[in-house]
Amino acid sequence: MHEAEPLDESGSIVTPIFQTATFGFSKAKDAALAVEGKSDRYVYTRWDNPTTVTLERKLAAFEHAGNAAFFASGMAAISTAVLAFVRKGDHVVAIRDLYGGTFQLMSELLPSFGVETTLVDNTDLDQMKRAVRRNTKLIYTESPTNPTLRLVDIARTSKIAHKTGALLFVDNTFASPINQVPLDLGADVSLHSATKYLNGHADVSAGAAAASKELVAKIKMMRRVLGGTLDPHASWLVLRGMKTMALRVKAANENAQALAEFLENHKKVAIVNYPGLKSHPQHTLAKKQMAGYGGMMSFELKGTLQSAMRFTERLKIAFLAPSLGGVATLITQPAAVTHHQLTSEQRAKIGIPDTLIRLSVGIEDKEDLISDFGQALETV
């Protein structure tokens, strides 16, 4: 059960926006104690803010975590959380089919700091075991992955990580905490682009990390240094979005299942990647570790890059746009948008051909969506 947001002194049932950069004190001693972390008083919004702290407690409840930290973007959350636990000479194991920004962090930024990263196939746990070293500090995963919708066996991966004292990070953005709770499966840190399902209305950029109180304390100290704290108004927008998250996600689950089944049986579609389909190679794992299969999928069209582009332009309900997890259905081509940083060879290695379409299913009427995709496919 998730408790209601705490009332402030006014009795408002909506958490107020504490739109302030700094907090005052009447006594110098109180200011000193607050700065030293020896009191619960707020000091500076880059450190903490009442609106943001309320949001963090809300996510922690959903993720069954001790605490959470919010950031100005998903990548701010990912990079800050990773940098809080690695130093020069350390080693990181990460899955190969990462989101493009995370791939850059792992393959370019971390090596420049003297942190080596080994990329492995997320479905090959034996390969992951072999990649772990004495100096491995964390294993980084996504489940489901972006945009191939492959799954990581979180419970088994956590055992691999913890056997050598490493932490397991799981990007939980695609699933949302409604469909999956990584910490219950043994993960140490659950990460989100809160821009997506947590907010759900495509009107804010935000990120989050949920973990034990001890791990979040370390992440927040790094956040103070790097400065990527979420501002109070954006925190309020995410709080507002999370009030309807369960309803939105359940509607997206239902729509995505219906649309995936339609696409799988269409003659102009080569393959559909959706954990809710029995044809998905990890469908059994999805049933085991997910409460719902999510609103995200990808599918390959039969044809060329040009025909795929023509298809995306013919849709009338779905928007041709990046991002995901909102109330509106969004469609994009990963090769040109989310994974443009990768070479064609790198994309091919992780299963992203030019004709792959990534789809974030919204909460529109499912029959309308099926009709719209049907008419667009006739142009391919």
MIVEXVO-176812 format. One record per residue (C-alpha): residue in one letter; x, y, z. Coordinates in steps of 0.001 Angstrom, whole numbers, plus 524288, in hexadecimal, padded with zeros to 5 digits. Each point is the difference from the previous one (the first is absolute). Layout:
// MIVEXVO-176812
AXYZ;...
//
This chain:
// MIVEXVO-176812
M800008000080000;H8052380D7F7FC6D;E7FCAB80A7280A0C;A7FAA080D4E7FC33;E8093E80B7B7FEF3;P801C88066280D67;L7F82380C568028C;D8079880C88801FE;E7FC9080A1A80A6A;S7F50D8058C7F796;G7F9487F2E07FEC0;S8015D7FFF27F134;I7FDB47F2877FA38;V8090C803C57F4BA;T80E54801418036D;P803E480E647FEA2;I80ACD8046C7F6DE;F80AF08052580897;Q80555808CD7F54F;T80BF78049180743;A80E807FE6A7FDF1;T803F4801AF80E28;F7FAB67FEF480DE6;G8020A8098E80B2C;F8037E7FE7480E6A;S7FDB28088880BDC;K80B937FA6680763;A80DD17FDF37FADC;K8014C7F365807C4;D7F42D7FA2E7F8E0;A806088036E7F2D1;A80CCC7F975803BC;L7F92A7F3A38048F;A7F8037FF437F379;V80BF1801917F753;E806EC7F5518079F;G7F4587F6FE7FE08;K7FCFA7FF9780E86;S7F20C805057FEB9;D7F4667FE0D7F6F3;R7FFC380E457FBC3;Y800EA8034B7F195;V80B8A808257FB73;Y8009C801287F140;T7F77E7FA707F536;R80BA27F9F97F8F7;W8012E7F77A80C20;D7F1AE7FD7B80336;N7F2BD806AA7FEE2;P7F3217FC89806D7;T7F89F7FE037F33A;T80AA17F7497FA79;V801867F85F80CB1;T7F1607FD037FFDC;L8018F7FAE67F222;E80BBD7F7D6803EF;R7F8897F9A980B0C;K7F4DA7FCEF7F6C5;L808DB7F9107F642;A806E57F8CB80B0C;A7F2CF7FA8A8042D;F7FD0F7FB407F22D;E80D9B7FA137FE7D;H800317F9F080DB5;A80C6D807D28026B;G80591806E980BD3;N800C480CE77F8B6;A8011A806097F27F;A806E680B567F965;F7FA978082C7F4E2;F8078E8069E7F528;A7FE3E809707F4BF;S7FFDE7F4EC7F5FF;G800FC7F15A7FECD;M80E18800EF7FB8B;A80330808AC80BA7;A7FAA47F54B808CF;I807767F5367F906;S80D11806FB7FF01;T7FF808055E80DE8;A7FC4B7F2D4805D8;V80ABB7F8F07F88A;L80A5D80A278034E;A7FC5B7FF1080E5D;F805617F22880075;V80B5C7FF077F668;R80DBA8057C80042;K80C3A7FF147F7B0;G804477F1D87FEED;D7F25A7FA77801EB;H7F89F7F76D7F670;V7F1D1800027FB8C;V7F8677F5427F919;A7F4A1804E27F7C0;I7F6BE7F9EE7F654;R802DD802CB7F1BB;D7F2C0805167FB8F;L7FF7C80C3780849;Y7F8D980CB27FDAB;G808A5808BB7F786;G80358809DA80AA7;T8037A7F547809A1;F8082E7F95B7F58A;Q807E080C947FE8E;L801D9800A780EBD;M804FE7F2148006E;S8081D7FFB87F39D;E805A380DD37FFB0;L7FEDD807A680CC2;L803497F57A809FD;P80C427FB717F89D;S804B580E217FF9D;F7FF6A7FFC880EEA;G807AB7F358800BE;V7F4167F7548021B;E7FF977F44F7F6D0;T7F3047FAE77FB0B;T7FD297F2927FA5F;L7F3A47FEAB7F7DC;V7F9297F2D27FFF0;D7F3DC7F9B27FA31;N7F54280252809F2;T7F9DF7F2A67FD75;D80CD07F88E801FA;L8023C7FECD80EA7;D80BF47F7617FE15;Q8064980AE17F815;M7FC938097580ADC;K8063B7F72480A3F;R80C807FF2A7F813;A8007F80EBF7FE87;V7FFB2802B980EA6;R80D4C802CE80632;R8053E802A280D96;N7FF4980EA77FD68;T7F2327FFB07FA56;K7F83B809F4807B0;L7F2EB7FF1A7F931;I7F8187F8E27F5BC;Y7F75E8090D7F814;T7F3B87FB187F938;E7F32E8041D7F9C8;S7F3EC7F75C80015;P7F900800917F6C9;T80A85805C17F75B;N7FEBE80BCC7F717;P7FBC47FD947F525;T801757F13E7FE59;L7F74C7FC6380B9B;R809397F57B804CB;L7FF7E7FC6780E55;V80A527FE1B80A57;D7FDB77F58580A33;I8013B8096B80B61;A7FFDE7F5FD80AF1;R80ACD7F7AB7FA0F;T807F880BE37FC07;S7FF6B8054280DE5;K806307F364804E2;I80B0B801867F62A;A8025880DFE80475;H7FF2A7FD8280E8E;K808E27F41F7FFA2;T80B778092F7FD63;G7FADB80B8F807CA;A7FB5C807B77F42F;L7F366807DA7FF54;L7F5297FD487F645;F7F9F580BCA7F929;V7F3617FE357F848;D7FA5780A527F703;N7F1867FDF0802E1;T7FAFE80AA47F6D1;F7F9617F7387F605;A7F9027F7D480A45;S7FC7B80A7680A0F;P7FE817FC3280E54;I7F2027FBD57FD08;N804BC7F4C57F770;Q80CEF7FCBC80696;V806E08024980D02;P80E837FCF57FDF0;L803BC8013280E5C;D7F6887F50B8035B;L807857F78C7F64E;G80D42802EB80610;A8045E80C687F900;D806CA80A9E807E4;V7FC3E80C227F835;S7F4068022D7F780;L8015180B197F630;H7F601807B57F84A;S7FEBB80A557F5DC;A7F4D68062A80798;T7FCAC8078F7F3B2;K7F9487F3787FBC9;Y7F62C7F7EA807C5;L801E6806BA80D22;N7FBE580D437FAAF;G7F8197FA757F4B5;H7FC0180CA77F94D;A80C14803E07F820;D8010780D1F806C3;V80C287FE8B80870;S80DD27FAA47FF4D;A8041C7F84F80C07;G8073C7F3F8804D7;A8007B7F7DD80C57;A807847F5BA8078F;A7F9DB7F7A180AB3;A807D57F7A080978;S802F27FDD280E58;K801BD80BF4808AC;E80EAE7FDAB80069;L801AB7FF2D7F13C;V7F72180BA17FD6F;A807DD80812809BA;K80C2F7FD917F7B6;I7F8A9803297F37F;K7FADA80CAC805DA;M80DA0804398041D;M804727FE337F1F5;R7F3E88076E7FB89;R8042480B908084E;V80D12800417F909;L7FAF77FE027F226;G7F435808AF8022B;G7F5A17F88E7F882;T7F5528014880A4F;L7F1E8800F17FB3C;D7F9F280D6480238;P7F3CB8019B808A1;H7F643802FC7F530;A804567F4517F7F4;S7FF167F7B080C5B;W7F1F68047D801AE;L7FCEA7FC3E7F1EB;V805617F24580214;L7F8647FEDF80CC7;R7F3A7803B57F8BA;G802CF7F5F77F56F;M802957F513809B2;K7F237801748057F;T7FADE7F9937F38C;M80BBA7F7577FCCD;A7F9687F32A80386;L7F41C803107F79C;R80829804B67F47F;V8093A7F47880024;K7F5127F604800DA;A7F9268066C7F462;A80CB58000E7F83E;N802337F1A48035A;E7F2BA7FC617FA70;N8017D8083A7F3B8;A80DBF7FB117FD52;Q7FC007F1CE8011E;A7F4EF801E67F63B;L8086D807B17F67C;A80B597F65B80107;E7F6F57F4B47FC93;F7FAA1807A27F45E;L80D87803697FAE3;E8052B7F234801DB;N7F5907FAE37F6C3;H801B980A937F5A7;K806307FBDB7F337;K8088580C2E7FF1A;V806367FE4280D62;A80BE37F71680110;I800F47FED380ED1;V7FA3D8061680C41;N807EC8016780C83;Y7F69F8003080B7F;P801737F82280CAA;G7F1657FD7980086;L8002B7F7E57F38F;K801BA7F1598014F;S80982800EA7F499;H8093780892807FA;P80BE17F77E80350;Q7FF708046880E3C;H7F1597FFE5801F2;T8014D7F64980B3F;L809B0808DF806F4;A7F6FC80B9D7FDBB;K7F4D07F8C6806A7;K8090C7FCED80B5E;Q805B480D74802F8;M7F6098099A7FA73;A7F24280306804C7;G7FCA3805927F297;Y806CF800197F2DC;G8007180EAD7FE02;G7FC69809B17F578;M80CD47FEDF7F88F;M802B37F7A57F410;S807B88000D7F372;F7FD8E7F99F7F2EE;E806EA7FE4A7F316;L7F940803557F351;K801FD7F8727F386;G80628809DC7F6D5;T80A2F80AAB8000D;L803C680BA280857;Q7F7F3808947F6EB;S7F3D97F7AF80137;A8017C8000F80EC9;M800E880ECF7FFD9;R7F3EC800AD7F761;F7F89A7F77D809A9;T8032F808E580B86;E7FB6D80BD97F843;R7F2CE7F9E57FCA3;L7FB847FDD480DF4;K7F5118090A80467;I7FEDE7FD0E80E8D;A80DFE7FCA6803AF;F809CA80B1980067;L80D267FEC67F947;A8084E8042780B92;P80AA97FB5B80948;S7FD997FCB580E5E;L7F5D67F6B180568;G7F7277FCA680B50;G7F5DA80ABA7FE53;V7F15A7FFDA7FDC7;A801E9801D47F14F;T805147F55C7F6EF;L80D87803587FACF;I807B07F9847F524;T80E268017D7FBF7;Q80AF97F97C7F860;P80B0E7FC7580967;A80A6A7FFCB7F55E;A7FD7C80E627FD5B;V7FC64804E980D9C;T8029F7F8AB80CC0;H80BEA7F87C7FB0B;H80581809467F5E0;Q80C92800BC80805;L8030F7F1F27FC61;T805D77FBFC7F313;S7F7EC7F7857F6E2;E808C17F488803D0;Q7FDA38025E80E83;R7F160801067FDBD;A7FFD37F37F7F817;K807377F8E780AF1;I7F52980326809B1;G7F4C27FD997F69C;I7FC3E80D907FB3C;P7FE0B7FFA57F138;D7FBDD80C147F859;T7F2117FADC7FEF2;L7FE327FE7380EB1;I7F5158086180593;R7FF17802FB80E8A;L7F25F8023B80539;S7FB65805CF80CDC;V7F1937FCAE800F9;G7F76980A1780699;I7F2847FF6280610;E7F7C5802F47F401;D7F4F27F6E67FBD8;K806957F3587FBCE;E7F6FB7FDE07F45A;D8038B80D8B7FB0A;L80E647FCB580151;I7FEB27F3247F8B6;S7F87F806B87F51B;D80A3780AB77FEE4;F80B5E7F67B7FF2F;G7F89A7F7CB7F63C;Q7FDE880B2E7F68F;A80E248048A8014E;L805227F25B7FD24;E7F8B48000C7F31F;T8097A80A6D7FB31;V80C247F79580277;
//
